[in-house]
Amino acid sequence: MDFTDRLASKYQSVFTLPSTRSLAVALFAIGTAISSLVYLIALGPQSIYFGIIDGACALTVGSAISAILVAQSSKKGGILTLRRAMAVMLFSLFLMGIGLFVGGVSAHVFKDATVLERVYFVSCGLLVAFQFIILSAASDLRGVGLAAMSIVQPSSILALHIVLLFAYGNVSDVNLLTGLAGFFAMSLISYAIARWYRCQIEKVGKKIVGVDSFSLLKAFMNALVLDVPAHIEGVLKSVSVTKDVEVRVMTFNTKNGQGAIAAPLTHPGPFRNVGGATLPTNIARAFLAKKVCPVVFHTPTTHDTDLVSSADVELVVQQIVSMVRPGGVATASKPVAVKKGDVTITCQILGGVPLVVITRSPVPTEDLPQEVHDICIKKLVEKGYSDGIVVDAHNTMEKDCLPFSEADKHNLEAGLEDALVEARKHFAKVYVGFHNTNIDKYGKSDGIGGGGVMALVTSVEGEKAAFISIDGNNMVSGLREKIHSELMQSGYAVAEVATTDTHVVTGLARGEGYHTLGAAIPETTIIKKVVESVREAESEMSECLVNFSKQTIPQLHLLGGNGIELLWNVTDRSIKVAKSGLGVAIFGLIVFGTLIYAVI
């Protein structure tokens, strides 16, 4: 799994939560359990009823009120919906429960009811540090607003607790004035320690990329949770490089309409709707809007060529759509498939321009490097072709992928040589059909983007080929072979199924952060839909004119070789600093909490 997928997976895992109703039930159950247990330990069975009431009212209701207020404040910016705010309050109760448990045991040992109440006041103050850190990372609150919201949960709990102390006549167990003074003192100290802790983490990002780590975290969260990519695109642009990008389009003009292959020499990514992640899907949609049936292919490229700006993506899409041309050449070669070692090359010369599709399936393979594209173009030129479309099928995935080796490169060159020699033996009139469809009931969270299943079929003197591209990010190992077998049985001499490597599906699932095709969508469903699409394309087949064009788009912002590694380093080092600083922060909170407890 590459840096971008690891980043998306790391941030996405933060937001996998139970339902709001489940969190509300947990809040009530845990708040009641904590308080009843603590009062039972501290003061015996006669106090368990007060503990139950205090847990249900002070801990639970106080936390629920806080969750509502935090969620309301987050509507102006941030990810803390009611559901997430309730999860934060639930975790706060766990932390407070630890302090109360210590207080309950101490009260039992020393036979002193005031011990628990004093710990209660101090524990509420301790929560301020946790609330401040969470709200700093997950909301746009700053200054006084951030400080005020950080104290909402502890002060709500304490206010309701004091009311219950009066109602049950237990107020004599604590000196309210000194208790409140201790709470506010502990709150101030917690706030100061939390600010120090945040500052240590912020320094990491500022040092590496010039953006503090909390701002970077919020930028990722805005993209992953709110689908607002502008913030993270700004950060990515600051570490990007500018470079010219080639885009290739092959148009098929038939009496039944137009179809087009798009093959931009840039990688889809980094994730979700950030930068070029949407590129394959957007190209497909733009073609469809112009009544052009799309076949979007992934070229041999890696994440260093990710577009980092949505504006650049739109520029590329517009350029590609403008390259759809009428007219062209009416002939093509017969399709050829050659396998050398682990490398399979599918090749057909369409309108005088070779279409080359490369796979190592069933060997698990991630992105083929751009060097593969350069090797192929060099070989095409040697064989007398001015250009061509080179496709990384990106169609087999397991947990551990094997890199494209030197042996694979030699096999690629030899296989392409043989394929080109065989293909140029016979040219004739070409018939082409195309079809595009979606897989009903499945979407991005299942691993498929809006481009759906895109099929192109060709026939030269009755010898048929099928080229399929599915708008997903790789396929489970073996699925490509099953589809290939089905199409061979349907009379196709040559067939290849590829994925676009779209990254709109990333950051949406547990584990690696996305579902490869065949993981969430049943394989049988995918196979059936592909076969249906190919048959539909074949039913629309007619004489065709093939038109090829290539354009270079200057000075696009690409992630570059170090960009995503820098961001990963910020994330990784920030987590390490957070872990190391956490011990210091906790020690400081315990020391100051103990001192304040002794005073009150």
TITI-468109 format. One record per residue: y, z, x of N, C-alpha, C in turn. Coordinates in pm, whole numbers, plus 50000, padded with zeros to 5 digits. Atoms other than C-alpha are relative to their C-alpha. Layout:
<pts>
YZXYZXYZX;...
</pts>
This chain:
<pts>
498815000050087500005000050000501245000050090;498845001549913503354989250153501065010549969;498974989850012506535009850189500595000449860;499354999950131508064998849858499095005849894;500924994550099504955006749658499815015050022;500124985749973504645040349834501235007549949;498784993850052508275048049750499985001149849;500045000150146507885037949389498995010149948;501034990650043504675057949360500465014350018;499554986449972506225088749521501035004749898;498974996050097509275088949292499474999849858;500535000950136507335078148982499195012249964;500874988750030504905107149013500775012349957;499194988650039507785131448963500185000749849;499605000650140508275119948605498834998549903;501155000550088504735120748467499835013649935;499944987050067504985148548208499274999549866;500544999550136503295160347889501094996949898;499055002950107504955153647553500965011749980;499034989650028507995173247436499375011249919;500664989750083505895191147174499085008750085;500904992349912503305201347435500785009350091;499174991649914506055214247663500585011749922;499454989250084507565234447375498945010649975;501104990550021504185250147301499735007950128;500244993449871503675257547671501105010050031;498864991149976507155272747693499825013149923;500214988150083506375296547407498815008250051;501204993049957502875305047530500205007150133;499834994249866503865311147891501065011049998;498964989750008507085330047809499475012749938;500574988350068505235352947571498955006950088;501064994349916502285357547808500585007650118;499384993449884504495366048106500565013649960;499314987750038506585392047925499035010749949;500934990150055503745408747733499135006050110;500834995049889501595411348049500805009550089;499174991849910504455424948258500295013749937;499704987150064505415451748003498755008349979;501264992750009501765460947952499675007050132;500274994149868501355466448327500985011250030;498964990549961504645484748366499995012849917;499784988550088504735507448064498835003449909;501184996850078501305506447902499974992749867;500215007150127499975494147565501125001849899;498944997550098502835509947369501184990450015;498865008949976505255484747522499644985249986;500405014150004503225453147472500714992549887;499325006750111504905445947136501424995950040;498675003749952508335446847298499894988150094;500215011149908506965423847568499794986949928;500255012250077505735398947310501314994849940;498735004050061509085398947127500974995050105;499085004149894511035396647451499614986350055;500465012949951508875367647572500314988949903;499785010250102509155348947244501484997149980;498575001750027512905354647207500814997350127;499155001249881514535360347545499534988650091;500475010149906512335339447774499864986249936;500265013050062511305312147530501254994049937;498815005350068514385308447309501134997550099;498965001949899516745313447603499784987450081;500315012149924514945286047798500164987549915;499875011450089514855262947495501474996349979;498565002450014518605267047440500544993250125;499555005749873519145259347806499584985550013;500505013749992516975228247787500854990649914;499175008150090519015215247492501374997550061;498665001549941522335221747667499974991050123;500125008449881521165205847993499784985449960;500255013650046519835175447807501284993749944;498735005250055523165171847624500964996250112;499095002949889525105173547950499534987850079;500565011149924522745147848106500224986649932;499755012650070523595121847841501144992250065;498895006549933526725114548043499584993750133;500505005449874524575105348343498895008750053;501134992349951521215116048487498764997449918;501295003050061517585116148388499465011249914;500554988350067517235150248224500094998749848;500185000150145516165141947872499525013849958;500484987150049515115170947650498615002950056;501364998249948511535165747762500015004650145;499964996349858512355167448132500715013250021;499294987249989514825195848085499075011549962;500964989550037512095215847910498995002450111;500924998449888509765209248202500655008250112;499274992349899512425222748439500045014749961;499934986150047512845254148226498645006850007;501354994549993509085258848213499675004350142;500274996449861508845258448590500845012050040;499164988449972511755282848606499345012849951;500694988150052509755306748388498885004550092;501034996349903506905305248636500605007950115;499354993249888509285314848914500465014049959;499544986950047510815342848709498815009249974;501194992050026507345354148609499475006950124;500444993849874506505360448974500815012650027;499154988349978509495383449008499725011149902;500274989850101508785401448682498655006750022;501314994149972505135406348778500115010450111;499784990349892506215422949102500705012449946;499294988850059508645444448901499105008449911;500914992650088505955453848647499035008550078;500934992349916503475464348916500735011750066;499224989349936506195484249097500345011149901;499694990050103507225501448773498785008549968;501234992650027503605511148712499685009650113;500324991749883503105524249066500925011950009;499024989249985506305544749068500275007549870;499814993650131506075554548698501475000549961;498565000450026509675543348655500334987249924;499715011650085510625520148365501234992450046;498765006749959514015512848519499754989450109;500315009749894512335494348808499874985949941;500215013150060511235465948580501304993949950;498755005450054514635462748412500944995650110;499155004149888516465461748743499514986850061;500585012549950514065434648867500314988549904;499715010250101514675415848539501384994050024;498635004749977518415413748608500094991950129;499955007049871517905403648972499274986649991;500785012450012515235377448882500794989249929;499165009950069517615360748640501014993750097;499065005349901520135357248921499344990650099;500725008649906517475342149146499784985849945;500245013150061516925313648898501144990150025;498845008649980520405300148970499754990050113;500255008749885519245286049304499144988149959;500885010750043516425266149147500734990349907;499285008550095518595253148863501034991250072;498985007549927521335242549106499374988250074;500665010649925518915222349322499534988949907;500525010150093517295204849026501154991949938;498895007050063520595196548856500774991550101;499355008149895522065184249186499294986750015;500805012149977519225159249216499894991249877;500375007550120518765149048854501144997749902;498875002350091522245148348700501234995750081;498745003749936525765136248772500995011550000;499124988350001527175171348739500485003250140;499424996449871529475182549017500925012049982;499014989450000531655212149108499755010849897;500064989150098532385236848830498944997249894;500995003750101530245217748579498595002750047;501334997649944527205219548808499735014950010;500174985549989527745256548877499785006449863;500104994350135528185264048506498624997249940;501305003350058525015245548401498875006950075;501034993249922523065262348681499745014149951;500134986150045523665296248523499625001149853;500264999850144522875286148164498685006949967;501294994050035519165294948159499955014950033;500074985649972519365328348344500915008449912;499084992150083522415339648146499545000349855;500525000150137520855329147813498855009949985;501134990650004517665348047891500505014450004;499514986349983519585378748004500765004749877;499234996250121521915378747701499075004049887;500964996850106518995377947457499195012450034;500754988249957517135404047660500825012749975;499144988350023520095427947642500085003249851;499984997850146520295423047264498735007249956;501274993750036516615432447237499925014350052;499984986249947517115462947459500765009249904;499244992150098519775475247215499205001649870;500714999750128517665466246912498825009650003;501174991349989514645485447039500325013650061;499614987049947516635514547182499555002350143;500454998749860515525507247540501134998250100;498885003049911518985501847679500225010750105;499844989049903518835535547855499194997650127;500825002749882516285520548094500774993050112;499225006649897519075502848282501485002849977;498554998750007522745508348360500564985849987;499605013850028524205477148197501084995050095;498895004549915527375476048406499524996650141;500515002949865525595478648739498974988749996;500985010850014522825455948611500674986449993;499275012650011525275428848512500704996450130;499375002449870527145433248839498984994550100;501065004849912523845428649022499604985749968;500345013650042523055397548817501034990050052;498975009449955526385381148895500044998950152;500035000449854526175390849262498844991550049;501185007949961522665376449287500214985349967;499735013950038523815345049105500884993250104;499115005749898526615339649358499264997450130;500765001649877524255344949650499014988449986;500935011050025521675321549495500724986650008;499205012349998524375295249447500334996150144;499645002849860525465298449812498794995250079;501215004149928521905296049946499564986149956;500395013150051521175266249721500904989050056;499075009849942524295248149845499654997350146;500415001749860523205254350204498744991450009;501265007350002519715241450125500224985249970;499695013850034521085210149960500674992850116;499275006049888523385203650255499064995850112;500975003349895520445204450501499254987149967;500735012050042518625178050298500924987850002;499055011250005521735156450250500254994050137;499705004749866522265154150624499034989350049;501025009549954519025134750672500414985849964;499625013450045520145104850465501274995150066;498745003949938523665104950605499794995450143;500255003349861522285103650957499294986650015;500835011949985519815075150894500654987649938;499465011850069521495052150639501435001849952;498624997950040524915067450581500185004249855;499964995450139524035079250228499215012949992;500714987250002523125115350158498724999049917;501335001250058519535121350052499995002449850;499984997350143520405135349709500564987949923;499485012150064522465104449625498944989150000;501085009749992519565082949742498935003149897;500994995750099517155103149529500464996349859;499495003350134519375098849223500034984949977;500005014650013519685061649293498604995049965;501375003750032515905058349293499645004149858;500344995250133515595079348979500704991849892;499295008550098518235058648798499274986849980;500725012750010516245027448879498645001849934;501374998250047512785041548805499935005749859;500074993050128513605062648500500934993949897;499005005050095516745048148343500114984850001;499885014649984516255011748453501444995950027;498635003149957519755012448604499954997950151;500235002649858519404995148944501254999550086;498785002649923523064992449047500165009550119;499804990349893523105024549253499104997250120;500925002249888519985017449457500254986350063;499685013049941520974981049501501175001150097;498894997749908524204993149657499535005850132;500564994149877522235014349904499224989450079;500805010249934519824986049979500884989350066;499115010149944522684961950035500615004950131;499394994549879524104985550298499074999050121;500945001449888520904982050507499394986050005;500585013450009520264945350424500484990950113;499555010649909520554914050636500304987849914;499715012450074521974880550525499264988550067;500825010749947519834849750561499934988649898;500215011450089519394814650420498575000349946;501324999850063516484811250177499684986349942;500455012750055514524779750095499315002049866;500714999950128513384772749739499474985949975;500665012850025510954745049642499584999449854;500365002450139510384730449297499294986749989;500725012350029507834704649183500004998149849;499865002650143508624689648842498954989949955;500995009050060506004673048620500574994649869;499395006450116507454648548369498944992049923;500985006950084505104638148088500614997149864;499505003050135505494624347738499975012449911;500104987750078504584659147609500985010850046;499014990449954507384676247798500005001650151;499874997549857508244690448137499325013350038;500494987749938506484715948354500515000350142;499484999249863507514728848694499345011550076;500424989749905506124747748990501245004850074;498914994149921508624771549150499395008350112;500534992849885507984785049499501145003950094;498934995549911510954803949648499435007350121;500484993649877510464815150007500675013750016;499524986349997511424850749925499015008449924;501054991450055509294880449829500505007549877;499604991650115509344897749488500015014750039;499914985849966510524933149538501455004150009;501014990249960511244959949604499175006149887;500794994050107510234975949270500784999949869;499454999650136510814977648892500984988749978;499015010650024514014958948807501064999850109;499074999549888515654964049146499934987250081;499935011849915516804933049333499014989349957;500915011150024514154906049364498715003449930;501234996250071511454925649183499804991749874;500065007450127512304906148867499944984950019;499835014349975512474871949034498954991149933;500975009050064509154856448922500124999749848;499874999150145509564868748565501264992949953;498735006450039513184857248550499944984850014;500155014449985512284822748682499224994349882;500825004750112509584818848418500814999749871;499204999450122511934829648141501104989549999;498935010049992514724806948264499454986049975;500645012950026512344777048267499724998449851;500355000850141511144785047917501234997949913;498755001750076514744787447795500484985550004;499635014249986515204751447917498884990749951;501135007950052511954740047747499164994050111;500835004249888510224736948083498875010150015;501144990849987506714751548112499895004650145;499934995149862506694774148421498635002350063;501084995049917504184779348698500685005750125;499284993449889505694804748939498975005150100;500944996049896503894809649268500665009350102;499604991049891504104836149539499764993050132;500145006349869504744821849884499625010450104;500334990549894503514837450210501265006750056;498824992249959506274863350255499675014849983;500184985650012506524901050294501335006449957;498864993250058509004927450182501294999050082;498765001749925511454919950460500874988949941;499205010450066512514889950247500305003449854;499594995750135513084910249929501494997649980;498595000350040516344901549757500395014049953;499614986350035518284934049717501105000549894;498905000650094520944922349475499614992149875;500255007150126520554913049107500854987349992;499135011849999523464888849158499354988750080;500695010149920521494870849430498784994449927;501135004550080518464869349203500454989649898;499485009450099520534852448934500404986950065;499625012149926521854827949193498784991450031;501245007349969518314818649300499414993849874;500565005150125517144814948940500784987849953;499175011350043520064792248853499764987850087;500255011249908519434771049162498664993449970;501345005350027515734767349083499984991949871;499965007250128516374757348721500724986650015;499245012449980518894731248837499224989550077;500785009249918516234715749060498934992549920;500925007450086514114703848766500574986049978;499465013749999514474665948785499124990549919;500805010350068513374635648579499404990450102;500555010449914511364606448717499005005350100;500914995749895509134607849021498914990050027;501135008349956505854594149158498825002349907;501044999350103502934586548925498605002350054;501344998949942500054591449170499795013650067;500394987749931498174620349325498644997950064;501335000549939495154626449543499015007549910;500984991450064491924640749418500125014150059;499884986349949491894678849447498865003450094;500984996349897490064694749739500035015250019;500104985849962488844730049815499115000950123;500724998549874487744739150168499995014850038;500084986149955486484772750292499575000450146;500314997749859486534782550659500035015050024;500064985549984485374817650735500335006949868;499584993150122487104840450484501104992649925;498825006750055489914815750413499604987949915;500215011450089489774792150114501334993049978;498795008150020492344763850096499734990249886;500045009750108492864745049771501204990850017;498935009449968494894713449818499954987949908;499875012750071496144684349609501364994250035;498745006749966498784659049708500544993849872;499415003850128501004654549403501314992950023;498775007549978503624627149410500374998950145;499755001349857503244624649785500275013150071;499694986949940503764662049842498805009349983;501164991350011500874685849923500345013549933;500014986550054500334716949711498825007150064;501034992949924498404742049923499945014449952;500174986350048497004774349780498975007050088;500834993049901495504800350015499535013349943;500544986950037493204829549940498915004150098;501154994949925490754851850124499025007349906;500864993150096489144864749804498524996850028;499804986450049486984885249777500425010350104;499504990549899488334900550100501325005949951;498754994050050491024925649989501184996650090;498895005649923494354910950094501325003349934;498634998250048497994920950060500794987350034;499145011649975500954897950132499624992750129;500155008049879500294869550373501364998850068;498715000749929503004868650643500594986049995;499335013050005505564840750654499504990750109;500595008249894503874828950972498974990449942;500995008650066501144815150742500684987749940;499245011250056503734793750564500434990450110;499535008449888505114781250896498864991950061;501185007249947501614772251022499664988149912;500365010650094500944752050709501024988650000;498965010450000504284733650707499914991750129;500155007349872503794724851075498834990249992;501175008750012500344710750996500284988249907;499655010850092501714690850702500854989450068;499145009449927504384675250923499184991750099;500875007249906501734666551183499234988949931;500805009650075499834648150911500874989849926;499135010250053502884627950810500715003449870;499284995850121504244648150516501305007050039;498704994149965507904657750519500105014549957;499904986450051507314689950324498775002849913;501094996350088505004708250087500255013649938;499944986750061504474738749869498795007950045;501074991449949502444766550028499985012949918;500134988950094501124793949800499055010650057;500884988649976499744828449877499455004249864;500574997250132497324833249586500125014749961;499774985750028497664871249618499105004649885;500894998450114494544875549406498785008750025;501114990549987492284902649541500505012850067;499454987249953493054939649589498975011149987;500714987350003491214971249679500905010250070;499184989349941492475004349815500404996750143;499745003149859492184993150177499934984850019;499935014449977493334957650255499854996950149;500195004349862492484938450570501104990250038;498915009049959495294921450765499484986050030;500315014049967495364883850816499904999050151;500284999149856493784881151162500244986750071;499905012349921493984856151445498884990349963;501125008650043490564843251338500334993249868;499605005850129491944837950987501004988650021;499005010449973494844817851130499324987350051;500735011749949492454795151320499234993349886;500735005650114490344791051006500954993049903;499015006350087493484783350806500374986150052;499625013049942494524755551044498874989849988;501145009150006491044740651058499714995949856;500275002950139490544743250682501044990749939;498935008750051493924727650603499884985950057;500235013249938493224699550848498954992249922;501095006650072489954691650672500424996349857;499585002450138491524694650326500944988049991;499055011150001494344670650408499324986750030;500745012349968491964645250563499214995349879;500815003450117489714646650258500884995549884;499145002950115492584646150006500624986250008;499275012749989494274615350144499084987749993;500935011250009491134594150109500184991949873;499965007350127491824585449749501185004749915;498864997350089494994583349540499874991449875;500045007650125495274572649177501025006249904;499084995050102497304577648862499625014449963;500254986050029497694614748780500375003249855;499754994850135497474631048438500175015150012;499664985849985499004665448396500245006349863;499704992050118499104692248127500325014250043;499614986349963500574727048124500105008649875;499954990650113500614758147908500425013750051;499574986349968502194792547907499755008949880;500254990650110501154822847702500035014250054;500084985949964501284860747702498665005749957;501204992950041498374884847676500425010349897;499554991550111498874901347338499695014750025;500134985449998499374939047324500085006150140;499924994649864499774942447703501354996250061;498705002349940502934945447909500085005650141;499754995849862504484958348231499205012350040;500724987849965502864992648215498514997450021;501415003849981499474974848205499824990650118;500095008149879500304952948503500384985549983;499645014150019501584920448351501454998849956;498595002250031505174907848340500194989649891;499655008950110506964885948090499664985450022;500405013849975505884853748261498634996649945;501315002050060502384858748122499064991750084;500975008949934499664833448203500574985950001;499425013349983500914800148341498934990750057;501095008949959498464771348366500494985650018;499735014149972498754736548520498654993450026;501245007549976495864711648500500354985750038;499805013949957495624677948671498674992549987;501205008450003493204649048642500304987050073;499895012549926492774620448887498644993249992;501245007450024490144595048783498905009349947;500964991350066488474621648571499645012650076;500284988049922488344647948848501125010149976;498994990750049490094678548711500195011950096;499654987949925491884707248885500815009249910;499234990050076493294739348738500705009450097;499204990649921496104759348899500625010049903;499534989750093496854792348725500775010650077;499254988749944499484818448802500235010249889;499814989250096499574852048623501105009150052;498834992049960502754872748627499605014750018;500454986549968501174903548785500055002450149;499984996249859500854921649114498565001850048;501365000449948497464911949261498975002249888;501104998950094494054913949091498915008950059;501134992249950491074937049114499014990550068;500925008349924488544924049361498854995149912;501085006050077486024900349204500444992749875;499525006450122488124889848905500274985150024;499735014049967489224857849076498714991949996;501285007249998485564847949129499464997849859;500485001350138484734854148763500774989049926;499195010650063487634832248646499614986450058;500365012449932486724805648903498674994749946;501325003950050483114805248781500104994249858;499835004750137484194801248418500594985949998;499345013149998486414771648503499104989250061;500965009649944483754755148717499014995749892;500945003150107481374757248423500644991349891;499285008250099484074740948208500304986050051;499875013749951484014709948427501114997750099;498925001749901486784716548678499424998950141;500485001949863486134703249027500605010350094;499264990549916488724726549176500795009249908;499204990650079490364758049038500425011550087;499534987949932492464786249173500915007849908;499164991250081494074816049003500765009150093;499134992149913497014833749164500805010049917;499014991350066499464861449081501374997550062;498635001949951503224860149115500425011150094;499624987949926503264894349287501285006249945;498814993950059505974904849044499995015150023;499904985549980507254939949111500675007149882;499494993250120508584946748762498965009749946;501074991350048505224963848706499845012550085;500174988649911505614988748991500825011949954;499324987750039506685024848952499745003949856;500294997450142505045026348608498675007149979;501334994250016501625041548678499755010450108;500394990049901499985069948864499374993150121;500685005349882498415065849207500904990850079;499245009549921499725034149371501314996149932;498755002850068502485031749111499974987849911;500115011750087501215000648930498524996849979;501365004550027498104984748780499834985750048;500355013749968496604954348947499364993849875;500595006750115495424928448696498495002549995;501404996550015492044939148563499745014950008;500164985449994492654976348615500265006449864;499674994650132494364984448283499654990349889;500395010350096493794951448102498544996550027;501415003449977490064944848051499844986350065;500235012749932488774917448279499614989149902;500435010150098487144900047984501184994249923;498795004750070490534897947810500774990150086;499285008949908492154882148116499264986850014;500805012249983489304857448168500114991249876;499935007650125489354847147801501364993249985;498655005650014493144842147804500244988650100;499835010549900493064821748126499264987349957;500795011650042490294798947997500674993149880;499295005750116492164794347666501244992350044;498775006549953495394785747852499694986950069;500395012349931493624760248070499584989449898;500405009650103492064744047764501214994449925;498785004550067495454742847591500764990250088;499325008949906496974727147902499304986550006;500775012549995494164701547917500214991749874;499795007350125494714692647551501344992849997;498675006249994498334683647637500144990150116;499945008249880497434662747940500374985449968;499595013950016499114628847974500494994750134;499495005949875500404604548238501255007450046;498954991249947502854621648467500724993650118;499195003049882505674615248713500325013150070;499824987649923505894641448989501234998750088;498755000149924509254650049144500115012950079;499894988249912509654673549442501425001350053;498684997649938512884689549563500025013450071;499824987749923513894716049813501485002250024;498614996349972517194734449851500025012650087;499784987849922518494760650090501205007349944;498914991750054520564788749942500515008950113;499514993049881522824803250211500365014749975;499464986549987523544839250302499665009349881;500464990350100521464859050053499735013350069;500234986749944521074896450102498525003649989;501424996849995517514904550211499815013850062;500234986449954515974938250281499855001050150;500124999949854515114929150639498815008450046;501184993349946512414942550865500075015150000;499894985549988513794977750890500505007149875;499354993950115515434983150553499145009949924;500834991250082512564997350350499415011350084;500484989449913511245016550652501065010950016;498934990249991514635033150686500015008949876;499984992350124514535043450322498785009049991;501194991649999510985055850357500195011850094;499764989249904512005075850664500935010549941;499104990450065514865091350467499215008849903;500794992550098512465101150190499055009650069;501014992049932509765113650424500635011850076;499354989449922512115133150652500725010049910;499334990950094514065147250359499005009949942;501044991150053510825161050216499595010250104;500364990649893509945176350552501095010650020;498904990349988513395192150581500025009449881;500044991850121513105204250223498925010750011;501104990549986509775220450300500325010950102;499694990149896510945236950621501155009149958;498874991950044514235248450467499675009049883;500364992050116512475261850161499605014150040;500404986849954510955290350359501205008850032;498784992449967514375300750490500735004149873;499294997050125515915298450144499305011049922;500744989750074513145318949982500135013650069;499854987349926513335345250257501375006149974;498654995050025517085347750212500155005549859;499914995350140516765351049833499285013349982;500754987450012514135378349868500765011550064;499264989449930516175397950122501215004549919;498814996350076519385396449920499635005849864;500464994550127517495402549596499585014550014;500444986249976515955433849745501205009250021;498814991849976519335446449865500765002749870;499294998150128520965441049526499215009049908;500844991150081518015457449352500215014550041;499824986249950518475488049575501345005849957;498664995250035522175490049487500085003649851;499874997650143521785487549108498965009949949;
</pts>
